[in-house]
Amino acid sequence: MEKGCAGYIKKKRSRNLAIILAFAVVIVGLIVAGLILFKTKNNYCTLLAVVLCLPAAKFVVNYIVVKSAKPINKDFLEKLNSIDNAFILYDLIISGQNKPESVEAAIINGNNIYLYSKKINTKDSIITDINKFLKNVKINASINVVSDNLKFIEIAKNKSVDKNDIALIKKSEYVKKEFLNMCI
């Protein structure tokens, strides 16, 4: 499942958990096999188990970050899906300088990005982080954070990209691609 699709957070959680459990089984299996085969903890199986702890830790950190993220509400998702807007993204985790922030939905209209989240703790910080990231790829964006779902639905209706405006569609696609690069 790609970033920006509804259900991404739940899928990423379950995938990371499955990988963590697989690593745990392999690591414990290697340690036990090393103890049984070599009758000492100083062996190649234990060495391999210790080396496997590093990539396992990466998935543990990813799981912790994704675990704290809030997926989009199903009723709200249905309302947004009923709107004909090709540039609505869902279930995003934006990596920022302070900490990752969970965003339930985002609308992209050219250089304008509208974020919906009731949970963003550091609103000014995340806007600064997004702008700084996008300026590196020569995008000067206007970022707005909305916490009222009715206002966000109204924005989704009003900021729908006209299918005949090829320049705006290309600009929105480029901003979407670069914005998703910032997301976990």
Residue frames relative to the residue before (quaternion, step in Angstrom):
aa qw qx qy qz dx dy dz
M 1.0000 0.0000 0.0000 0.0000 0.00 0.00 0.00
E 0.3996 -0.7463 0.4925 0.2018 3.56 -0.89 0.98
K 0.5972 -0.5293 0.4564 0.3936 3.52 -1.30 0.43
G 0.7566 0.3765 -0.2822 0.4541 3.54 -1.06 0.77
C 0.6166 0.5231 -0.3496 0.4732 3.59 1.27 -0.10
A 0.5527 -0.5925 0.4640 0.3580 3.56 -1.13 0.63
G 0.7590 0.3381 -0.2707 0.4861 3.57 -0.93 0.90
Y 0.4291 0.7303 -0.4439 0.2924 3.58 1.30 -0.12
I 0.6621 0.5167 -0.3181 0.4399 3.60 0.89 -0.90
K 0.6704 0.4889 -0.3048 0.4677 3.60 0.86 -0.90
K 0.6526 0.5134 -0.3074 0.4648 3.58 0.96 -0.86
K 0.6665 0.4996 -0.2978 0.4663 3.58 0.93 -0.91
R 0.6132 0.5436 -0.3420 0.4599 3.61 1.04 -0.76
S 0.7166 0.4521 -0.2673 0.4590 3.56 0.72 -1.07
R 0.6357 0.5260 -0.3307 0.4581 3.60 1.03 -0.73
N 0.6665 0.4911 -0.3020 0.4727 3.59 0.91 -0.89
L 0.6429 0.5194 -0.3235 0.4607 3.59 0.98 -0.81
A 0.6506 0.5118 -0.3147 0.4644 3.59 0.96 -0.84
I 0.6581 0.4984 -0.3085 0.4725 3.58 0.98 -0.81
I 0.6279 0.5311 -0.3314 0.4625 3.59 1.00 -0.81
L 0.6685 0.4933 -0.2993 0.4692 3.58 0.91 -0.91
A 0.6363 0.5183 -0.3305 0.4661 3.59 1.00 -0.76
F 0.6366 0.5110 -0.3220 0.4796 3.59 0.97 -0.82
A 0.6508 0.5244 -0.3230 0.4441 3.58 0.91 -0.90
V 0.6541 0.5079 -0.3121 0.4656 3.59 0.93 -0.88
V 0.6740 0.4907 -0.2966 0.4659 3.59 0.89 -0.92
I 0.6661 0.5063 -0.3093 0.4520 3.60 0.89 -0.92
V 0.6719 0.4692 -0.2975 0.4898 3.60 0.87 -0.93
G 0.6378 0.5352 -0.3248 0.4486 3.60 0.98 -0.81
L 0.6590 0.5011 -0.3074 0.4691 3.59 0.97 -0.82
I 0.6509 0.5077 -0.3207 0.4645 3.59 0.95 -0.82
V 0.6719 0.4829 -0.2971 0.4765 3.58 0.89 -0.93
A 0.6525 0.5098 -0.3202 0.4603 3.61 0.92 -0.86
G 0.6502 0.5205 -0.3128 0.4566 3.57 0.99 -0.82
L 0.6608 0.4986 -0.3056 0.4705 3.57 1.00 -0.81
I 0.6706 0.4920 -0.3001 0.4670 3.58 0.99 -0.83
L 0.7244 0.4577 -0.2547 0.4481 3.59 0.83 -0.98
F 0.8160 0.2899 -0.1206 0.4853 3.57 0.81 -1.01
K 0.3400 -0.7834 0.4567 0.2494 3.60 1.33 -0.18
T 0.7124 0.3174 -0.2533 0.5723 3.58 1.20 0.57
K 0.4993 -0.6587 0.4633 0.3196 3.57 -1.14 0.51
N 0.6237 0.5190 -0.3364 0.4780 3.61 1.24 -0.25
N 0.4096 0.6854 -0.4973 0.3392 3.57 0.14 1.32
Y 0.6869 -0.4996 0.3400 0.4037 3.55 -1.31 0.20
C 0.6031 0.5569 -0.3652 0.4390 3.61 1.07 -0.59
T 0.6564 0.4905 -0.3047 0.4855 3.58 0.98 -0.83
L 0.6196 0.5403 -0.3331 0.4617 3.57 1.01 -0.80
L 0.6664 0.4912 -0.2948 0.4773 3.57 0.92 -0.91
A 0.6311 0.5326 -0.3284 0.4585 3.60 1.02 -0.80
V 0.6573 0.5017 -0.3056 0.4721 3.57 0.97 -0.85
V 0.6489 0.5117 -0.3150 0.4667 3.59 0.97 -0.81
L 0.6598 0.5142 -0.3052 0.4551 3.61 1.04 -0.71
C 0.5276 0.6401 -0.4083 0.3811 3.59 1.22 -0.27
L 0.6137 0.5754 -0.3510 0.4113 3.60 1.06 -0.65
P 0.7095 0.3971 -0.2963 0.5011 3.66 0.71 -0.84
A 0.5908 0.5579 -0.3732 0.4477 3.60 1.10 -0.55
A 0.6367 0.5360 -0.3239 0.4499 3.58 1.01 -0.81
K 0.5989 0.5636 -0.3550 0.4445 3.58 1.09 -0.71
F 0.6890 0.4633 -0.2795 0.4821 3.58 0.95 -0.86
V 0.5920 0.5481 -0.3653 0.4644 3.60 1.12 -0.56
V 0.6528 0.4996 -0.3091 0.4784 3.59 0.94 -0.88
N 0.6451 0.5114 -0.3203 0.4688 3.60 0.92 -0.86
Y 0.6469 0.5189 -0.3210 0.4574 3.58 0.96 -0.83
I 0.6494 0.5164 -0.3194 0.4578 3.60 0.94 -0.85
V 0.6494 0.5066 -0.3132 0.4729 3.59 0.97 -0.84
V 0.7082 0.4543 -0.2650 0.4710 3.59 0.83 -0.97
K 0.5947 0.5838 -0.3598 0.4196 3.59 1.08 -0.66
S 0.7015 0.4620 -0.2725 0.4693 3.60 1.02 -0.74
A 0.5601 0.6141 -0.3851 0.4013 3.62 1.24 -0.26
K 0.3247 -0.7486 0.5528 0.1692 3.55 -1.14 0.75
P 0.3129 -0.7506 0.5460 0.2017 3.60 -0.65 1.06
I 0.6249 -0.5571 0.3968 0.3763 3.55 -1.25 0.42
N 0.5314 -0.6209 0.4914 0.3010 3.54 -1.16 0.77
K 0.5403 -0.6659 0.4077 0.3136 3.60 -0.89 0.92
D 0.6466 0.5134 -0.3289 0.4583 3.61 0.97 -0.77
F 0.6558 0.5027 -0.2988 0.4775 3.54 0.99 -0.89
L 0.6189 0.5466 -0.3290 0.4582 3.59 1.05 -0.79
E 0.6559 0.5108 -0.3134 0.4590 3.60 0.92 -0.88
K 0.6462 0.5132 -0.3226 0.4637 3.58 0.98 -0.81
L 0.6799 0.4790 -0.2940 0.4710 3.59 0.95 -0.84
N 0.6461 0.5263 -0.3212 0.4499 3.59 1.04 -0.73
S 0.6240 0.5435 -0.3453 0.4428 3.58 1.16 -0.51
I 0.6144 0.5210 -0.3421 0.4837 3.59 1.28 -0.27
D 0.3748 -0.7288 0.5281 0.2225 3.58 -0.91 0.90
N 0.3478 0.6991 -0.5427 0.3094 3.55 0.12 1.35
A 0.3125 -0.8004 0.4895 0.1486 3.56 -0.45 1.23
F 0.7349 0.4225 -0.2259 0.4800 3.58 1.19 -0.36
I 0.3936 0.6488 -0.5383 0.3665 3.54 0.81 1.08
L 0.1359 -0.7818 0.6073 0.0386 3.55 -0.88 1.05
Y 0.1904 -0.7962 0.5685 0.0810 3.57 -1.09 0.71
D 0.8611 0.1846 -0.1064 0.4615 3.54 -1.41 0.28
L 0.2589 0.7829 -0.5162 0.2315 3.55 0.59 1.18
I 0.1213 -0.7298 0.6650 0.1025 3.53 -1.22 0.59
I 0.1655 -0.8160 0.5513 0.0534 3.54 -0.34 1.29
S 0.3060 -0.7481 0.5587 0.1861 3.55 -0.73 1.06
G 0.0631 -0.8104 0.5823 -0.0147 3.51 -0.72 1.14
Q 0.6878 -0.4717 0.3479 0.4281 3.52 -1.31 0.06
N 0.7087 0.4371 -0.2613 0.4882 3.60 0.97 -0.81
K 0.7346 -0.2756 0.2280 0.5767 3.55 0.72 -1.13
P 0.6015 -0.5568 0.4062 0.4040 3.59 -1.17 0.37
E 0.2000 -0.7773 0.5892 0.0933 3.56 -1.07 0.81
S 0.3667 -0.7239 0.5490 0.2003 3.54 -1.03 0.87
V 0.0366 -0.7720 0.6345 -0.0114 3.56 -0.92 1.01
E 0.3870 -0.7589 0.4798 0.2100 3.56 -0.66 1.11
A 0.7989 -0.0597 0.0583 0.5957 3.59 1.04 -0.72
A 0.0748 -0.7724 0.6288 0.0503 3.55 -1.27 0.47
I 0.1819 -0.7479 0.6288 0.1103 3.53 -1.14 0.73
I 0.1168 -0.7767 0.6159 0.0612 3.55 -0.97 0.88
N 0.0481 0.7640 -0.6386 0.0782 3.51 -0.89 1.06
G 0.7922 -0.1667 0.0692 0.5829 3.56 0.01 1.29
N 0.7965 -0.2242 0.2017 0.5240 3.56 -0.67 -1.12
N 0.5752 0.5727 -0.3801 0.4434 3.60 1.26 0.17
I 0.0519 -0.7787 0.6253 0.0006 3.55 -0.89 1.01
Y 0.1053 -0.7773 0.6197 0.0239 3.54 -0.85 1.07
L 0.1436 -0.8008 0.5798 0.0433 3.57 -0.68 1.13
Y 0.1496 -0.7686 0.6138 0.1006 3.56 -1.05 0.79
S 0.2956 0.7234 -0.5865 0.2130 3.51 -0.77 1.09
K 0.2994 -0.7293 0.5855 0.1889 3.53 -1.06 0.78
K 0.7018 0.5216 -0.2267 0.4291 3.54 1.30 -0.35
I 0.4612 0.6891 -0.4739 0.2964 3.64 1.13 -0.17
N 0.2962 -0.7903 0.5204 0.1297 3.55 -0.63 1.19
T 0.7954 0.2048 -0.0760 0.5653 3.55 0.93 -0.90
K 0.1695 -0.8483 0.4968 0.0690 3.55 0.45 1.30
D 0.6967 0.4638 -0.2830 0.4684 3.61 0.78 -0.97
S 0.6417 0.5390 -0.3197 0.4422 3.56 1.02 -0.81
I 0.6853 0.4737 -0.2982 0.4659 3.61 0.87 -0.89
I 0.6158 0.5275 -0.3497 0.4693 3.61 1.07 -0.68
T 0.6479 0.5116 -0.3070 0.4736 3.57 0.97 -0.86
D 0.6602 0.5158 -0.3050 0.4529 3.59 0.93 -0.92
I 0.6595 0.4968 -0.3108 0.4708 3.60 0.93 -0.88
N 0.6632 0.5058 -0.3085 0.4573 3.58 0.88 -0.92
K 0.6489 0.5155 -0.3151 0.4625 3.58 0.95 -0.88
F 0.6563 0.5074 -0.3066 0.4667 3.59 0.95 -0.88
L 0.7107 0.4622 -0.2687 0.4572 3.59 0.82 -0.97
K 0.6061 0.5492 -0.3641 0.4454 3.61 1.09 -0.57
N 0.5851 0.5778 -0.3677 0.4344 3.58 1.18 -0.50
V 0.7354 0.3208 -0.2068 0.5599 3.59 1.21 -0.48
K 0.5658 -0.6700 0.3354 0.3443 3.53 1.26 0.70
I 0.4803 0.6008 -0.4811 0.4205 3.56 0.94 0.97
N 0.1503 -0.7617 0.6261 0.0723 3.55 -0.79 1.07
A 0.0124 -0.8572 0.5119 -0.0545 3.56 -0.03 1.32
S 0.3141 -0.6819 0.6240 0.2167 3.49 -1.33 0.46
I 0.1162 -0.8117 0.5721 0.0173 3.58 -0.56 1.21
N 0.0172 -0.7824 0.6224 -0.0136 3.56 -0.91 0.97
V 0.1919 -0.7683 0.6018 0.1034 3.56 -0.97 0.90
V 0.0863 -0.7926 0.6036 -0.0073 3.54 -0.81 1.12
S 0.1531 -0.8033 0.5693 0.0846 3.58 -0.93 0.87
D 0.6157 0.5105 -0.3470 0.4898 3.60 1.29 0.00
N 0.3970 -0.7611 0.4558 0.2356 3.59 -0.51 1.15
L 0.6228 0.5295 -0.3588 0.4504 3.65 1.03 -0.60
K 0.6417 0.5043 -0.3174 0.4829 3.58 1.03 -0.77
F 0.6501 0.5138 -0.3212 0.4585 3.60 0.98 -0.79
I 0.6279 0.5218 -0.3325 0.4721 3.62 1.01 -0.76
E 0.6399 0.5171 -0.3185 0.4708 3.58 1.01 -0.80
I 0.6356 0.5123 -0.3220 0.4794 3.59 1.02 -0.81
A 0.6378 0.5353 -0.3255 0.4480 3.60 0.97 -0.86
K 0.6624 0.4919 -0.3056 0.4752 3.58 1.01 -0.76
N 0.7300 0.4532 -0.2376 0.4531 3.57 0.89 -0.97
K 0.7494 0.3940 -0.2086 0.4896 3.60 1.08 -0.67
S 0.3028 0.7456 -0.5300 0.2675 3.57 1.13 0.55
V 0.4252 -0.7132 0.5033 0.2391 3.55 -0.90 0.99
D 0.4492 -0.6884 0.5086 0.2562 3.55 -0.87 1.04
K 0.4637 -0.7168 0.4557 0.2519 3.58 -0.75 1.08
N 0.6635 0.4996 -0.3022 0.4678 3.61 1.21 -0.35
D 0.6165 0.5356 -0.3379 0.4678 3.59 1.27 -0.28
I 0.2128 -0.8315 0.5050 0.0914 3.58 0.21 1.34
A 0.6459 0.5260 -0.3295 0.4445 3.61 0.95 -0.83
L 0.6726 0.4832 -0.2943 0.4769 3.61 0.95 -0.86
I 0.6217 0.5290 -0.3400 0.4670 3.60 1.04 -0.72
K 0.6716 0.4880 -0.3040 0.4672 3.61 0.87 -0.89
K 0.6464 0.5109 -0.3145 0.4713 3.59 0.97 -0.85
S 0.6627 0.5047 -0.2992 0.4654 3.60 0.94 -0.90
E 0.6409 0.5180 -0.3214 0.4664 3.60 1.01 -0.78
Y 0.6555 0.5065 -0.3072 0.4683 3.58 0.98 -0.83
V 0.6596 0.4910 -0.3050 0.4804 3.60 0.92 -0.90
K 0.6290 0.5360 -0.3309 0.4555 3.60 0.99 -0.82
K 0.6631 0.5136 -0.3008 0.4540 3.57 0.88 -0.97
E 0.7052 0.4520 -0.2661 0.4770 3.58 0.84 -0.95
F 0.6219 0.5329 -0.3375 0.4642 3.60 1.05 -0.72
L 0.6647 0.4966 -0.3044 0.4678 3.59 0.96 -0.83
N 0.5728 0.5826 -0.3791 0.4345 3.61 1.16 -0.46
M 0.6552 0.5091 -0.3014 0.4698 3.55 1.19 -0.55
C 0.6434 0.5479 -0.3090 0.4364 3.56 1.23 -0.47
I 0.4928 -0.6498 0.5002 0.2910 3.54 -1.19 0.63
